[in-house]
Amino acid sequence: MNPFLHSMVYICVAKMSVAPFTHLMIFVSLLIDTPHPPSNGVVLLYLRVLMFFLIRVPSFLLPPSSLLHNPHSTLLASLVEIAIRSGMEEARLRRLQCSVKKYDWGLPGGVSQVGRLHALNWGCELQAEEPYAELWMGTHDSGPSFLASSNGNGVSLSLSLKDWISDNPDVLGHKVLHKWGSNLPFLFKVLSVGKALSIQAHPDNDLATTLHKLHPHLYKDSNHKPEMPLAITPFHALCGFITLKELKGVLHTVPEIVELVGSTNTNLVLQINDQDDEEKVKPVLRAVFTNLMSASKERVTDAVNRLKSRLLKESEVRQLTDKEQLVLRLEKQYPADIGVIAAFFLNHVKLNPGEALFLGANEPHAYLSGECVECMATSDNVVRAGLTPKHRDVQTLCSMLTYKQGAPEILRGVPINPYVNKYTPPFEEFEIDRCILPQKETVVFPAVPGPSIFLVTVGEGTMNTGSPKGHKVTEGDVIFAAANTEISVTSASKLHLYRAGVNSKFFQAS
């Protein structure tokens, strides 16, 4: 039974001697403070029972005029309005405690945004030397978030956000509920990247379903995973294939690649006309890249070692290119790994704070360094093939890629007001708002038909939904906001916060 309803039954049955006015005061208190707020139906049911005691006859037997002239009605109406406005609106914002991932590529806690935010979020000690890689905010089973509440004795109650939403599905809004069921369709993260993540891609829905069915221990769900990183600090990544012209330049200047893929594959690329359409280039690029990624460990080790020696020697007489310098850094992190050489095939993307890029299904990428917030569809499906000690599925990765060429689009957001930029990718599950609010300013996030998660990374302030009691927020706070909730934020100091929510275009189209 819902703890709130349990409390109400106890009061009504075991405490019948308590005055009706006191009943209502207890009701208001529980409505505001309960960690498991009741549904509207439970609230109305209790108010109906309370009405019976206040006017001494069942309310459904009284005509409206009798209620209006009842001496208790005006007081009851006022108190009920307070209960509904204060209690229910307060319940629409839920503070969360979120899971952390300590993958070895994360930054040490002493310099990691993930480490700092996690310690503040949980009120726990930061381990300065341990790697802190990802903070997960959402309902995915691999890294669930929990409602931040206690039982009054300082003991945390471990109700997951997923279970709470399942009990209160209306917080998602009816359009989200109809499309995705009683689950949050997006997963929000903070990443602190100390060394390169794997060269990887995420499957589309059809492939994700197949992989999950065949290898559920490797691919944990059947959902696709489009994603969008938004830089907090300067952020570097490999993303998508370089152009045909650039690839020809690589084959002319990196003999180690030619030795691995063979002269036949090399000539196939060099013989393509630069004016040929993309569909003619794709099968050749697929053949060359697959051949490279499938090379034996012995040949890869030899090629990487010779590449390293050559670049170090040439660095004494010339300035190495950015890509060559990157390759040497990757070799230090992952010696004798095919991903070191594969980096020549991919675009090196550099994001400044406030810039983002979106990564669709079946696109190769690897995050290299820096810190970002990231939003994605709720999935943890990753197909890897390089720069990793984890399981590699080379054939699946090489067969699934789109082999589109060219630099990815950099998103700088669309200004919504002087303080908020909105980043809207071409995926219906999510979008991100970035808010930089000067001291003692106020900004309003309009009500939207779907749920939101807010993250405060810098400063402190107050979030308010229109009730007299605001929510104080500070660095490390993560707040879930129910659908159709307008939120005003006022800063006590300069405030940086991010909002993840369902893509606005989804609601416009539906």
C-alpha positions as CSV (number, residue, x, y, z in Angstrom):
1,M,0.0,0.0,0.0
2,N,1.2,3.5,-0.7
3,P,2.7,4.9,2.5
4,F,0.6,8.0,2.3
5,L,-2.6,6.0,2.0
6,H,-1.5,3.7,4.8
7,S,-1.0,6.8,7.0
8,M,-4.5,8.2,6.1
9,V,-6.2,4.9,6.8
10,Y,-4.5,4.7,10.2
11,I,-5.5,8.2,11.1
12,C,-9.1,7.8,9.9
13,V,-9.7,4.4,11.5
14,A,-7.5,4.4,14.6
15,K,-7.7,8.1,15.5
16,M,-11.3,8.9,15.0
17,S,-11.3,11.1,18.1
18,V,-9.0,13.6,16.4
19,A,-10.8,16.7,15.4
20,P,-11.5,17.1,11.7
21,F,-9.5,20.3,11.5
22,T,-6.5,18.4,12.9
23,H,-7.1,15.6,10.3
24,L,-6.6,18.2,7.6
25,M,-3.5,19.6,9.1
26,I,-2.0,16.1,9.3
27,F,-3.1,15.6,5.7
28,V,-1.4,18.7,4.5
29,S,1.8,17.8,6.3
30,L,1.9,14.3,4.9
31,L,1.1,15.5,1.4
32,I,4.0,17.9,1.4
33,D,6.6,15.7,3.2
34,T,5.9,12.2,2.1
35,P,8.7,10.6,0.0
36,H,6.0,8.7,-2.0
37,P,3.4,11.4,-2.9
38,P,-0.1,10.1,-3.6
39,S,-2.0,10.2,-6.8
40,N,-4.7,12.8,-7.4
41,G,-7.3,10.0,-6.8
42,V,-6.0,9.2,-3.4
43,V,-5.9,12.9,-2.5
44,L,-9.5,13.4,-3.6
45,L,-10.7,10.2,-1.8
46,Y,-9.3,11.4,1.4
47,L,-10.7,14.9,1.0
48,R,-14.1,13.3,0.4
49,V,-13.8,11.3,3.6
50,L,-12.7,14.4,5.5
51,M,-15.7,16.3,4.1
52,F,-18.0,13.7,5.6
53,F,-16.6,14.4,9.1
54,L,-16.5,18.1,8.7
55,I,-20.1,18.5,7.7
56,R,-21.4,15.4,9.4
57,V,-23.2,14.0,6.4
58,P,-21.9,12.4,3.2
59,S,-21.0,15.2,0.8
60,F,-22.5,13.4,-2.2
61,L,-25.9,13.7,-0.6
62,L,-25.7,17.5,-0.2
63,P,-26.8,19.7,-3.0
64,P,-24.2,22.4,-4.1
65,S,-26.2,25.2,-2.3
66,S,-26.0,23.3,1.0
67,L,-22.2,23.0,0.7
68,L,-21.9,26.7,-0.1
69,H,-23.9,27.7,3.0
70,N,-22.3,25.2,5.3
71,P,-20.3,27.1,7.9
72,H,-17.3,24.9,7.5
73,S,-17.2,25.0,3.7
74,T,-15.2,28.3,3.2
75,L,-12.5,27.2,5.6
76,L,-12.4,23.8,4.0
77,A,-12.2,25.2,0.5
78,S,-9.3,27.4,1.5
79,L,-7.4,24.6,3.3
80,V,-8.0,22.2,0.4
81,E,-6.7,24.8,-2.0
82,I,-3.5,25.2,0.1
83,A,-3.2,21.4,0.2
84,I,-3.6,21.0,-3.5
85,R,-1.4,24.0,-4.5
86,S,1.4,23.4,-2.0
87,G,1.4,19.7,-1.5
88,M,0.8,18.5,-5.1
89,E,3.0,21.2,-6.7
90,E,5.8,20.4,-4.3
91,A,5.4,16.7,-5.2
92,R,6.0,17.6,-8.9
93,L,9.7,18.2,-8.2
94,R,11.6,15.3,-6.8
95,R,15.2,15.4,-5.8
96,L,17.3,12.5,-7.1
97,Q,20.4,10.6,-6.0
98,C,22.2,9.2,-9.0
99,S,24.5,6.3,-9.9
100,V,28.2,6.8,-10.7
101,K,30.5,4.7,-13.0
102,K,34.1,4.4,-12.2
103,Y,35.4,3.2,-15.5
104,D,39.2,3.3,-15.9
105,W,39.0,6.0,-18.6
106,G,37.5,8.5,-16.1
107,L,39.3,11.5,-14.6
108,P,40.7,11.1,-11.1
109,G,38.2,12.3,-8.5
110,G,40.3,15.3,-7.5
111,V,39.8,16.9,-11.0
112,S,36.6,15.1,-12.2
113,Q,33.3,17.0,-12.5
114,V,31.6,13.6,-12.2
115,G,33.4,12.9,-8.9
116,R,32.7,16.3,-7.5
117,L,29.0,16.3,-8.5
118,H,28.5,12.7,-7.3
119,A,30.0,13.5,-3.9
120,L,27.8,16.6,-3.6
121,N,24.7,14.7,-4.8
122,W,25.1,12.0,-2.2
123,G,26.9,14.0,0.5
124,C,29.7,11.4,0.5
125,E,33.5,11.6,0.5
126,L,35.3,12.0,-2.8
127,Q,38.1,9.5,-3.5
128,A,40.7,11.8,-5.1
129,E,42.7,9.1,-6.8
130,E,39.9,6.9,-8.1
131,P,38.6,7.4,-11.7
132,Y,35.1,8.9,-11.9
133,A,33.8,8.5,-15.5
134,E,30.0,8.9,-15.7
135,L,27.1,10.1,-13.6
136,W,23.8,8.5,-14.7
137,M,20.5,10.4,-14.3
138,G,17.5,8.3,-15.3
139,T,15.8,4.9,-15.1
140,H,18.2,2.6,-16.9
141,D,18.7,-0.6,-14.8
142,S,22.4,-0.5,-15.3
143,G,22.6,2.9,-13.4
144,P,19.3,3.7,-11.7
145,S,18.5,7.0,-9.9
146,F,16.7,7.1,-6.6
147,L,14.4,9.5,-4.9
148,A,16.4,11.5,-2.4
149,S,14.5,11.1,0.9
150,S,14.8,9.7,4.4
151,N,12.5,8.1,6.9
152,G,13.1,10.8,9.5
153,N,15.9,8.9,11.2
154,G,18.6,9.9,8.6
155,V,18.2,6.5,6.8
156,S,17.9,6.9,3.0
157,L,14.9,5.2,1.4
158,S,15.9,3.4,-1.8
159,L,12.9,3.9,-4.0
160,S,14.1,4.0,-7.6
161,L,12.9,6.7,-10.0
162,K,11.8,3.9,-12.3
163,D,9.6,2.3,-9.6
164,W,8.2,5.7,-8.6
165,I,7.3,6.6,-12.2
166,S,5.7,3.1,-12.5
167,D,3.5,4.0,-9.5
168,N,2.8,7.5,-10.8
169,P,2.8,7.3,-14.6
170,D,0.9,10.5,-15.0
171,V,4.2,12.4,-14.2
172,L,5.3,11.5,-17.7
173,G,2.4,13.2,-19.5
174,H,-0.1,11.2,-21.6
175,K,1.8,11.6,-24.9
176,V,5.0,10.2,-23.5
177,L,3.2,7.5,-21.7
178,H,1.4,6.5,-24.9
179,K,4.6,6.4,-26.9
180,W,7.1,4.8,-24.5
181,G,5.0,3.4,-21.6
182,S,5.8,4.1,-18.0
183,N,9.5,4.6,-18.5
184,L,11.7,7.6,-19.0
185,P,12.6,7.7,-22.8
186,F,16.0,9.5,-22.2
187,L,19.1,8.9,-20.2
188,F,21.0,12.0,-19.0
189,K,24.7,11.8,-18.0
190,V,27.8,13.7,-17.1
191,L,31.1,12.4,-18.5
192,S,34.6,13.1,-17.3
193,V,37.0,11.7,-20.0
194,G,40.6,11.2,-18.9
195,K,41.6,8.9,-21.7
196,A,40.0,7.7,-24.9
197,L,36.9,5.6,-24.9
198,S,36.6,2.8,-27.4
199,I,36.0,3.2,-31.1
200,Q,32.3,2.3,-31.1
201,A,28.9,2.7,-32.7
202,H,25.4,2.2,-31.4
203,P,22.9,0.0,-33.2
204,D,19.6,1.1,-34.6
205,N,16.3,-0.3,-33.3
206,D,16.3,-3.4,-35.6
207,L,19.9,-4.3,-34.9
208,A,19.5,-3.7,-31.2
209,T,16.6,-6.1,-31.1
210,T,18.6,-8.7,-32.9
211,L,21.8,-8.3,-30.8
212,H,19.8,-8.3,-27.5
213,K,18.1,-11.6,-28.5
214,L,21.4,-13.3,-29.6
215,H,23.7,-11.9,-26.9
216,P,21.7,-10.5,-24.0
217,H,24.8,-10.7,-21.7
218,L,26.5,-8.2,-24.0
219,Y,23.7,-6.1,-25.3
220,K,21.5,-5.4,-22.3
221,D,18.4,-4.0,-24.0
222,S,16.6,-3.8,-27.4
223,N,16.6,0.0,-27.8
224,H,18.6,2.2,-30.1
225,K,21.0,4.7,-28.6
226,P,21.3,8.0,-30.5
227,E,23.2,10.5,-28.3
228,M,24.3,14.1,-28.0
229,P,27.4,15.3,-26.0
230,L,27.3,19.0,-24.9
231,A,30.7,20.2,-23.8
232,I,31.3,21.6,-20.3
233,T,35.0,22.0,-20.9
234,P,37.0,21.8,-24.2
235,F,36.0,18.4,-25.5
236,H,37.7,16.2,-28.1
237,A,36.2,13.2,-30.0
238,L,36.6,11.1,-33.1
239,C,33.4,11.1,-35.1
240,G,32.5,9.9,-38.6
241,F,34.7,9.2,-41.6
242,I,37.0,11.8,-43.2
243,T,36.3,12.8,-46.8
244,L,37.5,10.9,-49.8
245,K,40.1,13.6,-50.5
246,E,41.4,13.3,-46.9
247,L,41.5,9.5,-47.1
248,K,43.6,9.6,-50.2
249,G,46.0,11.9,-48.4
250,V,46.2,9.4,-45.6
251,L,47.0,6.5,-47.9
252,H,49.7,8.6,-49.5
253,T,51.4,9.6,-46.2
254,V,50.8,6.7,-43.8
255,P,52.6,3.6,-45.2
256,E,51.7,1.5,-42.2
257,I,48.0,1.6,-43.3
258,V,48.8,0.5,-46.8
259,E,50.8,-2.4,-45.4
260,L,47.8,-3.5,-43.3
261,V,45.0,-3.1,-45.9
262,G,47.1,-4.2,-48.9
263,S,47.9,-2.5,-52.3
264,T,44.7,-3.8,-53.9
265,N,42.4,-2.1,-51.4
266,T,44.6,1.0,-51.5
267,N,44.3,1.3,-55.3
268,L,40.5,0.9,-55.1
269,V,40.4,4.1,-53.0
270,L,42.9,6.0,-55.1
271,Q,41.2,5.2,-58.3
272,I,37.8,6.6,-57.2
273,N,37.0,9.9,-58.9
274,D,36.5,12.8,-56.4
275,Q,33.3,13.6,-58.2
276,D,31.8,10.1,-57.8
277,D,28.7,10.0,-55.6
278,E,28.7,8.7,-52.1
279,E,27.0,5.4,-52.9
280,K,30.0,4.4,-55.1
281,V,32.5,5.3,-52.4
282,K,30.8,3.5,-49.5
283,P,31.5,-0.2,-50.5
284,V,35.1,0.6,-51.1
285,L,35.5,2.4,-47.8
286,R,33.7,-0.5,-46.1
287,A,36.1,-3.0,-47.6
288,V,39.2,-1.0,-46.7
289,F,38.0,-0.3,-43.1
290,T,36.9,-3.9,-42.5
291,N,40.2,-5.2,-43.8
292,L,42.1,-2.8,-41.4
293,M,40.0,-3.6,-38.3
294,S,40.3,-7.4,-39.0
295,A,44.1,-7.4,-39.2
296,S,45.8,-10.0,-36.9
297,K,47.2,-8.9,-33.6
298,E,50.8,-9.6,-34.7
299,R,50.5,-7.5,-37.8
300,V,48.8,-4.7,-35.8
301,T,51.5,-4.7,-33.1
302,D,54.2,-4.5,-35.8
303,A,52.5,-1.7,-37.7
304,V,51.7,0.4,-34.6
305,N,55.3,0.1,-33.4
306,R,56.7,1.1,-36.7
307,L,54.3,4.0,-36.9
308,K,55.3,5.2,-33.5
309,S,59.0,5.0,-34.3
310,R,58.6,6.9,-37.6
311,L,56.5,9.7,-36.1
312,L,58.9,10.2,-33.2
313,K,61.8,10.4,-35.6
314,E,60.1,12.8,-37.9
315,S,59.0,15.0,-35.0
316,E,62.7,15.9,-34.6
317,V,62.7,17.6,-38.0
318,R,59.1,18.8,-38.6
319,Q,56.0,19.8,-36.7
320,L,53.6,16.8,-36.6
321,T,50.0,17.3,-37.6
322,D,47.3,17.4,-35.0
323,K,46.2,13.9,-36.1
324,E,49.7,12.5,-35.8
325,Q,50.1,14.0,-32.3
326,L,46.7,12.5,-31.4
327,V,47.8,9.1,-32.7
328,L,50.9,9.2,-30.5
329,R,48.8,10.0,-27.4
330,L,46.4,7.1,-28.2
331,E,49.4,4.8,-28.5
332,K,50.5,5.7,-25.0
333,Q,47.0,4.9,-23.7
334,Y,46.4,1.7,-25.8
335,P,49.7,0.3,-27.0
336,A,49.6,-2.0,-30.1
337,D,45.8,-1.4,-30.6
338,I,44.3,-1.2,-34.0
339,G,42.3,1.9,-32.8
340,V,45.5,3.9,-32.9
341,I,45.8,3.5,-36.7
342,A,42.0,3.6,-37.3
343,A,42.0,7.1,-35.9
344,F,43.4,8.3,-39.2
345,F,40.1,7.3,-40.9
346,L,37.9,9.4,-38.5
347,N,37.3,13.2,-38.1
348,H,39.0,14.8,-35.1
349,V,36.3,17.0,-33.6
350,K,37.0,19.7,-31.0
351,L,34.1,21.2,-29.1
352,N,34.3,24.4,-27.0
353,P,32.1,24.7,-23.9
354,G,28.5,25.2,-25.0
355,E,29.0,23.3,-28.3
356,A,27.4,19.9,-29.0
357,L,27.2,17.2,-31.7
358,F,24.7,14.5,-32.3
359,L,25.6,10.9,-33.0
360,G,23.0,8.8,-34.9
361,A,22.8,5.1,-35.0
362,N,25.6,3.2,-36.8
363,E,28.1,6.1,-36.8
364,P,31.6,5.4,-35.6
365,H,33.0,7.6,-32.8
366,A,35.3,7.7,-29.8
367,Y,35.4,10.4,-27.0
368,L,39.0,11.4,-26.4
369,S,39.2,13.9,-23.6
370,G,37.3,16.6,-21.7
371,E,34.0,16.8,-19.8
372,C,30.4,17.1,-21.1
373,V,26.8,16.5,-20.3
374,E,25.3,13.9,-22.6
375,C,21.8,12.8,-23.4
376,M,20.6,9.7,-25.2
377,A,17.8,7.3,-25.7
378,T,17.5,5.0,-22.7
379,S,19.9,2.3,-23.8
380,D,23.4,1.0,-23.0
381,N,24.1,-0.8,-26.3
382,V,27.6,-0.4,-27.5
383,V,29.4,-2.2,-30.3
384,R,33.2,-1.8,-29.9
385,A,36.2,-2.6,-32.1
386,G,39.2,-0.6,-30.9
387,L,40.8,1.4,-28.1
388,T,39.4,-0.9,-25.4
389,P,40.2,-3.9,-23.2
390,K,36.5,-4.8,-23.4
391,H,34.7,-7.3,-25.7
392,R,35.2,-6.4,-29.4
393,D,32.7,-7.2,-32.1
394,V,34.6,-6.2,-35.2
395,Q,32.4,-7.8,-37.8
396,T,29.2,-6.4,-36.3
397,L,30.7,-2.9,-36.1
398,C,32.1,-2.9,-39.6
399,S,28.9,-4.3,-41.1
400,M,26.6,-1.9,-39.3
401,L,28.3,1.4,-40.1
402,T,26.7,3.9,-42.5
403,Y,30.1,4.9,-44.0
404,K,29.0,8.5,-44.4
405,Q,31.9,10.8,-45.0
406,G,32.5,14.4,-43.9
407,A,32.8,16.5,-40.8
408,P,29.8,16.3,-38.4
409,E,27.6,19.3,-37.7
410,I,28.5,21.3,-34.6
411,L,25.4,22.5,-32.6
412,R,25.6,25.8,-30.8
413,G,22.1,25.8,-29.6
414,V,19.2,28.2,-30.3
415,P,18.7,31.0,-27.8
416,I,15.3,30.7,-26.0
417,N,15.9,33.8,-23.8
418,P,19.0,35.7,-22.7
419,Y,20.1,32.9,-20.4
420,V,19.0,29.6,-22.0
421,N,20.1,27.8,-25.2
422,K,18.2,24.8,-26.5
423,Y,19.9,21.9,-28.3
424,T,17.5,19.9,-30.4
425,P,18.9,16.8,-32.2
426,P,16.9,14.9,-34.9
427,F,15.8,12.3,-32.4
428,E,12.4,12.4,-30.6
429,E,13.5,11.0,-27.3
430,F,15.5,14.0,-26.0
431,E,16.8,17.6,-26.1
432,I,19.0,19.6,-23.7
433,D,18.7,23.2,-22.4
434,R,21.8,24.9,-21.1
435,C,21.2,27.8,-18.7
436,I,23.9,30.3,-17.5
437,L,22.1,32.5,-15.0
438,P,23.8,35.6,-13.5
439,Q,23.5,36.3,-9.8
440,K,20.1,37.4,-8.6
441,E,18.3,36.8,-11.9
442,T,15.3,34.8,-12.6
443,V,14.4,32.6,-15.6
444,V,11.3,30.6,-16.3
445,F,11.2,27.2,-17.9
446,P,7.7,26.9,-19.4
447,A,5.6,23.9,-18.7
448,V,6.1,21.1,-21.3
449,P,4.0,18.0,-21.9
450,G,6.8,15.6,-20.9
451,P,9.1,15.0,-17.9
452,S,12.4,16.8,-17.3
453,I,15.6,16.3,-15.3
454,F,17.5,19.3,-14.1
455,L,21.2,19.2,-13.1
456,V,23.0,22.1,-11.2
457,T,26.7,22.2,-11.9
458,V,27.7,25.6,-10.6
459,G,26.2,28.0,-8.0
460,E,23.0,27.9,-6.0
461,G,19.5,29.3,-6.1
462,T,15.8,28.4,-5.8
463,M,13.4,26.5,-8.0
464,N,9.7,27.3,-7.7
465,T,6.6,25.8,-9.2
466,G,4.2,28.5,-8.0
467,S,3.8,27.3,-4.4
468,P,4.8,29.3,-1.4
469,K,7.6,26.8,-0.6
470,G,10.5,26.9,-3.1
471,H,13.2,24.3,-3.6
472,K,16.7,25.4,-2.7
473,V,19.2,24.0,-5.2
474,T,23.0,23.9,-5.3
475,E,25.8,22.2,-7.1
476,G,25.3,18.5,-7.4
477,D,21.5,18.7,-7.1
478,V,19.5,16.6,-9.6
479,I,15.8,17.3,-9.9
480,F,13.1,15.4,-11.6
481,A,10.2,17.6,-12.8
482,A,6.8,16.1,-13.8
483,A,5.1,16.9,-17.1
484,N,3.2,20.2,-17.4
485,T,5.2,21.9,-14.6
486,E,6.2,25.5,-15.1
487,I,9.4,26.2,-13.2
488,S,11.0,29.5,-12.3
489,V,14.7,29.5,-11.2
490,T,16.2,32.4,-9.2
491,S,20.0,32.5,-8.7
492,A,21.6,33.3,-5.4
493,S,25.0,33.3,-7.1
494,K,26.0,32.7,-10.8
495,L,24.1,29.5,-11.6
496,H,24.9,26.9,-14.3
497,L,22.2,24.3,-14.9
498,Y,21.2,21.8,-17.6
499,R,17.8,20.4,-18.4
500,A,17.1,17.2,-20.3
501,G,13.7,16.4,-21.6
502,V,11.7,14.9,-24.4
503,N,12.4,16.6,-27.8
504,S,10.0,19.5,-28.3
505,K,9.4,18.4,-31.9
506,F,7.9,15.2,-30.7
507,F,5.0,17.1,-29.1
508,Q,4.6,19.4,-32.1
509,A,4.3,16.5,-34.4
510,S,2.0,14.4,-32.3
